[in-house]
Amino acid sequence: MHGGSAITVLASGFVDPTVNSNGAAFGLWLALPAGGNLVPLTNITSLDEQFLQLSNSLNLYPNPSNGQFTLEFDDASNLPDRVLMYDLNGRVVRELSSSVNTINSFDVSDLSKGTYFVQIVQGENIAMKKLIVQ
């Protein structure tokens, strides 16, 4: 369930497109209750050590947030290049900081209540954390 509404995930395509005259590759898409374009979901076929290190080295709190939240990194050598915030339609609603420290507080009190995703980008590694704004 998503905010009291059901969501639908669609799967389409071929894992090996060469068996279908190089047709569409396998993918997952999210259909939101409000309608609109399907949102492509990233296919993760493997998790490398750097991705796990990035994901495990950060903490986002409080969650749910009442207008502010903190993003904390365990290791200063693993600080991200960018931190972005997305709404459920996949739109970037905020670039949180161009310079990230080990502890960062962000004010999101101007955002609508709802569910967001905080994307942490470090080189080619991306970690995603869900944040609920109340």
Secondary structure, 3 states (H helix, E strand, C coil): CECCECCEEEEECECCHHHHCCCCECEEEEECCCCCCCEEECCCCCCCHHHHHHHHCEEEECCCECCEEEEEECCHHHCCCEEEEECCCCCEEEEEECCCCCEEEEECCCCCCEEEEEEEEECCEEEEEEEEEC
